[in-house]
Amino acid sequence: MAAKNLNIACLGETRRMGECSQYSHLLNKFPDDQIFGERDGKLSFLNGYIYNKTDYERTYGCRWAEAFTRALTEDAKAALEKLRGGFCGYLYDQNAKELLVYTDQIAVKPVYYYVEKDRWMISDCVDDMVEVLKYNGLACDFQPLAARYMLTYGYMIDDTTFVRQIHRLLPGKYLRVQGGQASVERYHLIRNAPQTVSEKEAVERIDAAFREAVRREFEKDREYGYRHLVDLSGGLDSRMVTWVAHDLGYTDQLNVTYCRDGYRDERIARQIALYLGHEYLFKPLDDAKWMYDIDEMTSQNNGAALYMGMTGGRRLLEVIHTESFGIEHTGMIGDAILGTLYRDKALSTGKPTFGRNAYSEKLHYSFDEKILEEYPNQELFGIYTRGMLGASSSYLIRQQYIETASPFMDVDLLDVAFSLPFDYRNHHHIYLRWLNEKYPQAAAFGWEKWGGIKPRESHIPLRRIKTVQRLLWQKVCAAAHINNQDSMNPIDYWYQRDKDIQKRFASYMKNVIGNPVLGEDLRKDIRLLFTEGSVQEKCLAVTVLAMVKKYFGEAAV
């Protein structure tokens, strides 16, 4: 947290730096990567981890902190485009009275901002920002648009938060503030320009870029003497992270898995971990206690996405001795990067439209078309919103305990993936060829998504039969209220058998739905989703109510 012309003493002990006040609750996993200091009237701060510090040190002939500050001062766009890692920060020139705020290319490290005349505030924690606004007697208003995003998409699709005065800085962008005026500029956008290349060359490019992305991540752990915490499931993405890291010599891994007890996701993950000789930890979710953590999850993810999105991952991290680890290595959105979000090429490469990738279609709202103008096609709109702002919102929670990264979201790997022809990526074609040609033993284990069938293109007909069988069984289970064993996280079943979580959901409806900030139309929509929706849709409604309760209180008696 940093602020100018705001009293932030309500947060605890603060540090005064010229015109600014700073409150820190950083993880401090990689202290030599972080920047916090003042030089020549410039206050510079960076939080996170950096892979290429030496590039700046060689260019400027000085230590990392000074070199990067000089680079930002000379050309912010070029300095940020060149930077690799997960980071956010700011540079305040006390002489020019100019503030620069930035996040990394994919917003691994979130940052939020408030700007009003000569006052500004930046933080990764919206709760803290709301507390400061109220402490200073400043406006803190409910943003209905955030509720509408949540009730449909299940995540924010632009810079909106549940507080009208607070905004999120989106991936690959930076903010400039001077004279009370704020402007946001983009410095990075994924280059979605397919090239003519043979499949053999495509495999080589993927492998080289992925191995380098994995090396960067795991070498950062090793630089600071940490062990490697690596997610592992029955899917392909996390499998490739742990497998390639092992192949590169990063063998001191703890693989972690969480899902329902007895599900193939865990069985496959266990087989892979034991084959590689890794330490392995599994947390079953069947007690469903993680479903109770409504206030905790919404607080930690800043209301950026539905509270249930991370399932039991938070509770798992709470029981791990995270001090021994630097980065939690995930396979985040790998399926959409080396595969595709949409099977239809015309849709994927066409003009962006609203309505896809939503959690619920029961409600229909009109959103600002200017959002779509940010992206050249539907696929990139989906990658940035569903991927970076939706799925990756779990990083906000994880970063309360540990830093986070995914090789699939490495900037240079993204450029390689999106330079490949759509037909290569469609139906996981090039993904499966890469896996089977470069790491054939990794393909000897089943794929959870394919019902446990091994991930080989020759098995696609068998996979299709298995998929039809699974879909039919899901319908039977839903109609007969049977516990479907073929589900990783059967939240409907857990919810139906747990009266306490039902009561907890109902209490939000009873105690918060009457809050006047909602307005009658929104109140009606929330009731509809809660009473007629699936458990997942009830979760969307409860997430909105939890954010209202958090910042604006329960309904007046």
C-alpha positions as CSV (number, residue, x, y, z in Angstrom):
1,M,0.0,0.0,0.0
2,A,1.3,3.5,-0.9
3,A,-0.6,6.7,-0.7
4,K,-0.3,10.5,-1.1
5,N,-2.4,13.0,0.8
6,L,-4.2,10.2,2.6
7,N,-3.9,9.1,6.2
8,I,-3.3,5.3,6.2
9,A,-2.5,5.0,9.9
10,C,-5.6,2.8,10.3
11,L,-3.7,0.0,8.7
12,G,-1.0,-0.1,11.3
13,E,2.6,1.0,11.3
14,T,3.5,3.0,8.2
15,R,6.7,4.4,6.7
16,R,6.9,8.0,5.5
17,M,8.9,8.5,2.2
18,G,8.8,12.1,1.2
19,E,5.2,13.0,0.2
20,C,4.1,9.4,0.4
21,S,3.1,6.9,3.1
22,Q,3.8,3.2,2.8
23,Y,2.3,0.3,4.6
24,S,3.8,-3.1,3.9
25,H,2.6,-6.7,4.3
26,L,4.7,-8.3,1.6
27,L,5.5,-12.0,1.3
28,N,9.1,-11.0,0.9
29,K,10.0,-14.4,-0.8
30,F,12.6,-12.9,-3.1
31,P,14.0,-9.8,-1.3
32,D,16.9,-9.2,-3.7
33,D,14.4,-8.9,-6.5
34,Q,12.2,-6.3,-4.7
35,I,12.9,-2.6,-4.9
36,F,12.0,0.0,-2.3
37,G,14.0,3.1,-1.9
38,E,14.4,6.8,-2.8
39,R,17.1,8.4,-5.0
40,D,17.3,11.8,-6.6
41,G,13.7,12.6,-5.6
42,K,12.3,9.4,-7.1
43,L,10.6,6.9,-4.9
44,S,10.7,3.4,-6.6
45,F,9.0,0.2,-5.5
46,L,8.7,-3.2,-7.1
47,N,7.1,-6.3,-5.6
48,G,7.4,-9.9,-6.9
49,Y,10.2,-11.8,-8.7
50,I,12.3,-11.0,-11.7
51,Y,14.1,-13.4,-14.1
52,N,16.3,-11.0,-16.0
53,K,17.7,-8.4,-13.6
54,T,21.2,-8.7,-15.1
55,D,19.9,-7.4,-18.5
56,Y,19.3,-4.0,-16.8
57,E,22.5,-4.1,-14.7
58,R,24.6,-4.7,-17.9
59,T,22.8,-1.9,-19.8
60,Y,23.3,0.7,-17.0
61,G,26.4,-0.5,-15.3
62,C,24.8,-0.4,-11.8
63,R,22.9,-2.6,-9.4
64,W,19.4,-3.9,-10.2
65,A,17.3,-1.3,-8.2
66,E,19.0,1.7,-9.7
67,A,19.2,0.2,-13.2
68,F,15.5,-0.5,-13.4
69,T,14.5,2.8,-11.9
70,R,16.6,4.6,-14.6
71,A,15.1,2.4,-17.3
72,L,11.6,3.3,-16.1
73,T,12.4,7.0,-16.1
74,E,13.9,7.0,-19.6
75,D,11.2,4.9,-21.3
76,A,8.6,3.2,-19.2
77,K,7.0,1.2,-22.0
78,A,10.3,-0.3,-23.2
79,A,11.5,-1.0,-19.7
80,L,8.3,-2.9,-18.8
81,E,8.1,-4.8,-22.1
82,K,11.6,-6.1,-21.6
83,L,11.0,-7.2,-18.0
84,R,10.3,-10.9,-17.3
85,G,8.7,-12.3,-14.1
86,G,5.7,-11.7,-11.9
87,F,5.7,-8.1,-10.7
88,C,3.9,-4.9,-9.9
89,G,5.1,-1.6,-8.6
90,Y,5.3,2.2,-8.9
91,L,7.7,5.1,-9.5
92,Y,6.9,8.5,-8.0
93,D,8.9,11.5,-9.1
94,Q,8.5,13.9,-6.3
95,N,10.0,16.7,-8.3
96,A,7.7,16.3,-11.4
97,K,4.8,15.2,-9.1
98,E,4.2,12.3,-11.5
99,L,3.2,8.8,-10.5
100,L,3.8,5.7,-12.7
101,V,2.0,2.4,-11.6
102,Y,2.5,-0.9,-13.4
103,T,1.8,-4.6,-13.4
104,D,3.4,-7.4,-15.4
105,Q,2.3,-8.5,-18.9
106,I,-0.3,-11.0,-17.6
107,A,-1.0,-9.5,-14.2
108,V,0.4,-12.3,-12.1
109,K,0.8,-9.7,-9.4
110,P,-2.4,-7.6,-9.1
111,V,-2.4,-3.9,-8.4
112,Y,-5.4,-1.6,-7.7
113,Y,-5.6,2.2,-7.7
114,Y,-7.6,5.1,-6.5
115,V,-7.0,8.6,-7.9
116,E,-9.0,11.7,-6.9
117,K,-7.5,15.2,-7.5
118,D,-4.3,15.4,-5.5
119,R,-4.9,12.1,-3.6
120,W,-3.9,8.7,-4.8
121,M,-3.5,5.2,-3.4
122,I,-2.3,1.9,-4.8
123,S,-2.4,-1.5,-3.3
124,D,-2.9,-5.2,-4.0
125,C,-5.6,-5.4,-1.3
126,V,-9.0,-3.7,-1.9
127,D,-10.0,-4.3,1.7
128,D,-7.1,-2.1,2.9
129,M,-8.1,0.6,0.3
130,V,-11.7,0.6,1.5
131,E,-10.6,0.9,5.1
132,V,-8.4,3.9,4.2
133,L,-11.2,5.7,2.2
134,K,-13.7,5.3,5.2
135,Y,-11.0,6.4,7.7
136,N,-10.5,9.6,5.7
137,G,-14.2,10.2,5.3
138,L,-14.1,9.8,1.5
139,A,-16.7,8.4,-0.8
140,C,-16.8,4.7,-1.1
141,D,-19.7,3.7,-3.3
142,F,-21.1,0.3,-4.5
143,Q,-20.4,-0.5,-8.1
144,P,-23.5,-2.4,-9.6
145,L,-21.5,-3.3,-12.7
146,A,-19.2,-5.5,-10.7
147,A,-22.3,-7.4,-9.5
148,R,-23.6,-7.9,-13.0
149,Y,-20.2,-9.2,-14.2
150,M,-20.2,-11.6,-11.2
151,L,-23.8,-12.9,-11.8
152,T,-23.0,-13.8,-15.4
153,Y,-19.3,-14.2,-16.1
154,G,-18.3,-15.1,-12.6
155,Y,-15.3,-12.7,-12.8
156,M,-14.5,-9.1,-13.8
157,I,-13.9,-8.5,-17.5
158,D,-12.4,-5.1,-17.2
159,D,-10.9,-2.8,-14.5
160,T,-14.1,-2.8,-12.4
161,T,-14.2,-3.6,-8.6
162,F,-17.1,-3.7,-6.2
163,V,-16.1,-0.1,-5.2
164,R,-16.8,2.6,-7.8
165,Q,-13.7,4.6,-6.8
166,I,-11.2,1.7,-7.0
167,H,-10.0,0.2,-10.3
168,R,-7.7,-2.7,-11.2
169,L,-4.7,-2.2,-13.5
170,L,-5.2,-4.7,-16.3
171,P,-2.5,-7.1,-17.7
172,G,0.2,-5.4,-19.7
173,K,-0.8,-1.9,-18.8
174,Y,0.6,1.0,-16.8
175,L,-1.0,4.1,-15.2
176,R,0.3,7.6,-15.2
177,V,-1.0,10.2,-12.8
178,Q,-0.1,13.9,-12.9
179,G,-2.0,17.0,-11.9
180,G,-4.9,14.9,-10.7
181,Q,-5.3,13.4,-14.1
182,A,-5.0,9.6,-14.6
183,S,-4.4,7.8,-17.9
184,V,-3.9,4.2,-18.6
185,E,-1.7,2.9,-21.5
186,R,-0.9,-0.6,-22.8
187,Y,2.7,-1.7,-23.1
188,H,2.1,-5.3,-24.0
189,L,-0.4,-7.4,-26.0
190,I,0.0,-11.0,-27.0
191,R,1.0,-11.2,-30.6
192,N,-1.7,-13.3,-32.2
193,A,-0.2,-13.6,-35.7
194,P,0.0,-17.2,-37.0
195,Q,3.0,-18.0,-39.2
196,T,3.6,-20.7,-41.8
197,V,5.6,-23.4,-40.1
198,S,5.9,-27.2,-40.3
199,E,4.5,-29.3,-37.5
200,K,8.0,-30.6,-36.7
201,E,9.3,-27.0,-36.4
202,A,6.3,-26.1,-34.2
203,V,7.1,-28.9,-31.8
204,E,10.7,-27.8,-31.6
205,R,9.6,-24.2,-30.9
206,I,7.2,-25.2,-28.2
207,D,9.7,-27.4,-26.5
208,A,12.5,-24.8,-26.5
209,A,10.2,-22.1,-25.2
210,F,8.5,-24.3,-22.6
211,R,11.8,-25.6,-21.3
212,E,13.2,-22.1,-20.9
213,A,10.0,-21.0,-19.2
214,V,10.3,-23.9,-16.7
215,R,14.0,-23.2,-16.2
216,R,13.3,-19.6,-15.3
217,E,10.7,-20.4,-12.7
218,F,12.5,-23.3,-11.0
219,E,15.9,-21.5,-11.2
220,K,14.4,-18.6,-9.2
221,D,13.5,-21.1,-6.4
222,R,17.1,-22.5,-6.5
223,E,18.6,-19.0,-6.5
224,Y,17.1,-18.5,-3.0
225,G,17.5,-22.0,-1.7
226,Y,13.9,-23.0,-1.9
227,R,12.4,-26.4,-2.7
228,H,9.9,-26.6,-5.5
229,L,6.1,-26.7,-4.8
230,V,4.4,-28.0,-7.9
231,D,0.7,-28.6,-8.5
232,L,-0.1,-32.0,-10.1
233,S,-3.4,-33.4,-11.3
234,G,-4.6,-35.9,-13.9
235,G,-4.5,-33.3,-16.6
236,L,-1.8,-32.5,-19.1
237,D,-0.8,-29.0,-18.0
238,S,0.5,-29.5,-14.5
239,R,1.9,-32.9,-15.6
240,M,4.1,-31.2,-18.2
241,V,5.4,-28.6,-15.7
242,T,6.5,-31.2,-13.2
243,W,7.8,-33.6,-15.9
244,V,9.9,-31.1,-17.8
245,A,11.2,-29.6,-14.5
246,H,12.3,-33.0,-13.4
247,D,13.9,-33.6,-16.8
248,L,15.9,-30.4,-16.4
249,G,17.2,-31.5,-13.0
250,Y,14.8,-29.8,-10.7
251,T,13.9,-33.0,-8.8
252,D,13.4,-31.8,-5.3
253,Q,9.7,-31.3,-5.8
254,L,6.6,-31.6,-3.6
255,N,3.7,-32.4,-5.8
256,V,0.3,-31.4,-4.4
257,T,-3.2,-32.5,-5.4
258,Y,-6.7,-31.7,-4.1
259,C,-10.0,-33.1,-5.3
260,R,-12.6,-35.6,-4.1
261,D,-11.3,-38.8,-2.6
262,G,-10.9,-41.7,-4.9
263,Y,-11.3,-39.6,-8.1
264,R,-9.0,-40.5,-11.1
265,D,-7.5,-37.0,-10.9
266,E,-5.7,-38.0,-7.7
267,R,-5.0,-41.5,-8.8
268,I,-3.2,-40.3,-12.0
269,A,-1.3,-37.6,-10.1
270,R,-0.1,-40.1,-7.5
271,Q,1.1,-42.5,-10.2
272,I,3.1,-39.7,-11.9
273,A,4.6,-38.4,-8.6
274,L,5.6,-41.9,-7.5
275,Y,7.1,-42.7,-10.9
276,L,9.3,-39.6,-10.8
277,G,10.2,-40.2,-7.2
278,H,8.7,-36.9,-5.9
279,E,7.3,-36.2,-2.5
280,Y,3.5,-36.2,-2.8
281,L,0.7,-34.6,-0.8
282,F,-3.0,-35.1,-1.4
283,K,-5.9,-33.2,0.3
284,P,-9.4,-34.7,-0.2
285,L,-12.2,-32.1,-0.5
286,D,-15.0,-34.4,0.6
287,D,-15.5,-32.7,4.0
288,A,-16.4,-29.6,1.9
289,K,-15.2,-27.3,4.7
290,W,-13.6,-25.0,2.1
291,M,-17.1,-24.1,0.9
292,Y,-17.6,-22.3,4.2
293,D,-14.7,-19.8,3.5
294,I,-16.9,-17.2,1.8
295,D,-15.6,-14.1,3.6
296,E,-12.0,-15.3,3.6
297,M,-11.9,-16.1,-0.1
298,T,-13.7,-12.9,-1.3
299,S,-11.4,-10.9,0.9
300,Q,-8.2,-12.5,-0.5
301,N,-9.3,-12.4,-4.1
302,N,-10.6,-8.8,-3.9
303,G,-14.0,-10.0,-5.3
304,A,-12.3,-10.5,-8.6
305,A,-14.0,-13.8,-9.2
306,L,-16.5,-16.2,-7.6
307,Y,-15.3,-17.3,-4.2
308,M,-15.5,-21.0,-4.9
309,G,-13.2,-20.9,-7.9
310,M,-10.1,-22.2,-6.0
311,T,-12.1,-24.9,-4.2
312,G,-9.8,-26.4,-1.5
313,G,-6.5,-24.9,-2.6
314,R,-6.4,-22.2,0.1
315,R,-6.9,-24.7,2.9
316,L,-4.2,-26.9,1.5
317,L,-1.7,-24.0,1.5
318,E,-2.6,-23.2,5.1
319,V,-1.4,-26.6,6.2
320,I,1.8,-26.6,4.1
321,H,5.0,-25.1,5.6
322,T,5.2,-22.6,2.7
323,E,8.4,-21.0,4.2
324,S,10.3,-23.8,2.5
325,F,9.1,-22.9,-1.0
326,G,9.4,-19.8,-3.2
327,I,6.9,-20.2,-6.1
328,E,3.9,-22.4,-6.4
329,H,4.3,-23.8,-10.0
330,T,1.0,-24.3,-11.7
331,G,-0.2,-25.3,-15.2
332,M,-2.6,-22.3,-15.3
333,I,-4.5,-22.0,-18.6
334,G,-2.1,-24.3,-20.5
335,D,-5.0,-26.1,-22.1
336,A,-6.1,-22.8,-23.7
337,I,-2.6,-21.8,-24.7
338,L,-1.3,-24.9,-26.5
339,G,-4.9,-25.9,-27.3
340,T,-7.7,-23.4,-28.1
341,L,-10.5,-21.8,-26.2
342,Y,-12.9,-22.4,-29.1
343,R,-13.0,-25.2,-31.6
344,D,-14.5,-23.0,-34.4
345,K,-11.8,-21.1,-36.3
346,A,-14.1,-18.4,-37.6
347,L,-15.3,-17.7,-34.0
348,S,-11.9,-17.7,-32.6
349,T,-10.3,-15.3,-35.1
350,G,-13.5,-13.2,-35.5
351,K,-14.6,-10.0,-33.9
352,P,-15.0,-10.3,-30.1
353,T,-18.5,-10.6,-28.7
354,F,-20.0,-10.8,-25.2
355,G,-21.7,-13.9,-23.8
356,R,-19.1,-16.6,-24.1
357,N,-17.1,-18.1,-21.2
358,A,-19.8,-17.2,-18.7
359,Y,-20.7,-19.2,-15.6
360,S,-24.4,-18.5,-16.0
361,E,-26.7,-17.6,-18.8
362,K,-29.8,-17.0,-16.8
363,L,-29.4,-13.2,-16.7
364,H,-28.8,-11.0,-19.7
365,Y,-27.1,-7.6,-19.4
366,S,-25.6,-5.2,-21.9
367,F,-22.0,-4.3,-21.4
368,D,-19.9,-1.5,-22.8
369,E,-18.7,-2.4,-26.3
370,K,-15.5,-0.4,-25.7
371,I,-14.2,-3.4,-23.7
372,L,-14.2,-5.5,-26.9
373,E,-12.2,-2.9,-28.8
374,E,-9.2,-3.7,-26.6
375,Y,-8.8,-7.1,-28.3
376,P,-8.2,-8.0,-31.9
377,N,-10.2,-11.2,-31.9
378,Q,-12.5,-13.4,-29.7
379,E,-9.7,-15.7,-28.6
380,L,-7.6,-13.0,-27.1
381,F,-10.6,-11.5,-25.4
382,G,-11.2,-14.9,-23.9
383,I,-7.5,-15.4,-22.9
384,Y,-7.3,-12.1,-21.2
385,T,-10.7,-12.2,-19.4
386,R,-11.5,-15.8,-18.8
387,G,-7.9,-16.8,-18.4
388,M,-6.0,-13.9,-16.8
389,L,-8.8,-12.2,-14.9
390,G,-11.0,-15.3,-14.3
391,A,-9.0,-18.5,-13.8
392,S,-5.9,-16.8,-12.7
393,S,-7.8,-14.9,-9.9
394,S,-6.8,-17.9,-7.7
395,Y,-3.3,-16.4,-7.7
396,L,-4.6,-13.5,-5.6
397,I,-5.5,-16.0,-2.9
398,R,-2.3,-18.1,-3.3
399,Q,-0.1,-15.1,-3.0
400,Q,-1.2,-14.7,0.6
401,Y,1.1,-17.7,1.2
402,I,3.5,-18.1,-1.7
403,E,4.4,-16.6,-5.1
404,T,2.8,-18.1,-8.2
405,A,3.7,-18.8,-11.8
406,S,2.8,-21.0,-14.8
407,P,5.2,-21.7,-17.7
408,F,2.3,-21.6,-20.0
409,M,1.8,-18.0,-19.2
410,D,5.4,-17.1,-19.8
411,V,5.5,-14.1,-22.1
412,D,7.9,-15.7,-24.6
413,L,6.0,-19.0,-24.6
414,L,2.8,-17.1,-25.3
415,D,4.3,-15.5,-28.4
416,V,5.4,-19.0,-29.7
417,A,2.0,-20.6,-29.0
418,F,0.0,-17.8,-30.7
419,S,2.4,-17.8,-33.7
420,L,1.2,-21.3,-34.6
421,P,-1.6,-22.0,-37.1
422,F,-5.0,-22.4,-35.4
423,D,-5.4,-25.9,-36.9
424,Y,-2.2,-27.0,-35.2
425,R,-3.6,-26.0,-31.8
426,N,-7.1,-27.1,-32.3
427,H,-8.2,-30.4,-30.7
428,H,-4.9,-30.4,-28.8
429,H,-3.2,-31.7,-32.0
430,I,0.2,-30.0,-31.6
431,Y,0.1,-30.4,-27.8
432,L,-0.3,-34.1,-28.1
433,R,2.4,-34.4,-30.7
434,W,4.8,-32.4,-28.6
435,L,4.0,-34.6,-25.6
436,N,4.3,-37.9,-27.4
437,E,7.5,-37.0,-29.4
438,K,9.4,-35.3,-26.7
439,Y,8.2,-36.9,-23.5
440,P,6.6,-40.3,-24.5
441,Q,6.7,-41.7,-21.0
442,A,4.5,-38.8,-19.7
443,A,1.9,-40.0,-22.2
444,A,1.8,-43.4,-20.6
445,F,-0.4,-42.2,-17.8
446,G,-4.1,-41.5,-18.3
447,W,-5.7,-38.1,-19.0
448,E,-8.4,-37.2,-16.5
449,K,-10.2,-35.1,-19.2
450,W,-10.4,-38.1,-21.4
451,G,-11.8,-40.3,-18.7
452,G,-8.4,-41.9,-17.9
453,I,-7.6,-42.8,-21.5
454,K,-4.0,-42.1,-22.4
455,P,-3.4,-38.8,-24.2
456,R,-2.6,-40.0,-27.7
457,E,-4.3,-39.0,-30.9
458,S,-4.8,-42.6,-31.9
459,H,-7.0,-42.9,-28.8
460,I,-9.4,-40.1,-29.8
461,P,-12.2,-42.5,-31.1
462,L,-12.1,-44.3,-27.7
463,R,-12.1,-41.0,-25.9
464,R,-15.3,-39.9,-27.8
465,I,-17.1,-43.0,-26.7
466,K,-16.0,-42.5,-23.1
467,T,-17.2,-38.8,-23.3
468,V,-20.7,-39.8,-24.4
469,Q,-20.9,-42.4,-21.6
470,R,-19.8,-39.8,-19.0
471,L,-22.3,-37.2,-20.2
472,L,-25.2,-39.7,-20.1
473,W,-24.2,-40.8,-16.6
474,Q,-24.0,-37.1,-15.4
475,K,-27.6,-36.6,-16.6
476,V,-28.7,-39.8,-14.8
477,C,-27.0,-38.7,-11.6
478,A,-28.5,-35.2,-11.7
479,A,-32.0,-36.5,-12.4
480,A,-31.9,-39.2,-9.6
481,H,-29.8,-37.1,-7.1
482,I,-27.1,-39.7,-7.1
483,N,-23.5,-39.1,-6.0
484,N,-21.6,-39.0,-9.2
485,Q,-18.3,-40.6,-8.6
486,D,-17.1,-39.4,-12.0
487,S,-16.7,-35.8,-10.9
488,M,-13.6,-34.0,-9.5
489,N,-15.6,-31.6,-7.4
490,P,-19.3,-32.6,-7.1
491,I,-20.3,-29.3,-5.4
492,D,-24.1,-30.0,-6.0
493,Y,-23.9,-33.3,-4.1
494,W,-21.8,-31.8,-1.3
495,Y,-24.1,-28.8,-1.0
496,Q,-27.2,-31.0,-0.9
497,R,-25.9,-33.2,1.9
498,D,-24.4,-30.4,4.0
499,K,-27.2,-28.5,5.9
500,D,-24.7,-26.1,7.5
501,I,-23.5,-24.7,4.1
502,Q,-27.1,-24.4,3.0
503,K,-27.8,-22.4,6.1
504,R,-24.7,-20.3,5.5
505,F,-25.8,-19.5,2.0
506,A,-29.3,-18.7,3.2
507,S,-28.0,-16.3,5.8
508,Y,-26.4,-14.1,3.2
509,M,-29.7,-13.9,1.4
510,K,-31.6,-13.1,4.6
511,N,-29.2,-10.6,6.1
512,V,-27.8,-8.8,3.0
513,I,-30.3,-8.9,0.2
514,G,-32.2,-6.0,1.7
515,N,-29.2,-3.6,1.6
516,P,-30.4,-0.5,-0.3
517,V,-27.1,-0.3,-2.3
518,L,-28.3,-3.2,-4.4
519,G,-31.3,-1.5,-6.0
520,E,-34.5,-3.4,-6.8
521,D,-33.5,-4.7,-10.2
522,L,-30.3,-6.2,-9.0
523,R,-32.0,-7.6,-5.9
524,K,-34.5,-9.3,-8.1
525,D,-31.7,-10.8,-10.3
526,I,-29.8,-12.1,-7.2
527,R,-32.9,-13.8,-5.9
528,L,-33.6,-15.4,-9.2
529,L,-30.1,-16.9,-9.5
530,F,-30.1,-18.0,-5.9
531,T,-33.5,-19.7,-5.9
532,E,-33.5,-21.2,-9.4
533,G,-29.9,-21.7,-10.2
534,S,-27.4,-24.5,-9.7
535,V,-25.1,-24.5,-6.7
536,Q,-22.5,-22.8,-8.9
537,E,-25.0,-20.1,-9.7
538,K,-26.0,-19.8,-6.1
539,C,-22.3,-19.2,-5.4
540,L,-22.3,-16.3,-7.9
541,A,-25.2,-14.7,-6.0
542,V,-23.5,-15.3,-2.6
543,T,-20.2,-13.9,-3.8
544,V,-22.0,-10.6,-4.7
545,L,-23.8,-10.6,-1.3
546,A,-20.5,-11.3,0.5
547,M,-18.9,-8.2,-1.2
548,V,-21.8,-6.0,-0.3
549,K,-21.7,-7.2,3.3
550,K,-17.9,-6.7,3.5
551,Y,-17.9,-3.0,2.3
552,F,-21.5,-1.8,2.8
553,G,-22.8,-3.9,5.7
554,E,-25.9,-6.0,6.1
555,A,-29.4,-4.8,5.4
556,A,-30.8,-2.2,7.7
557,V,-33.1,-3.6,10.4
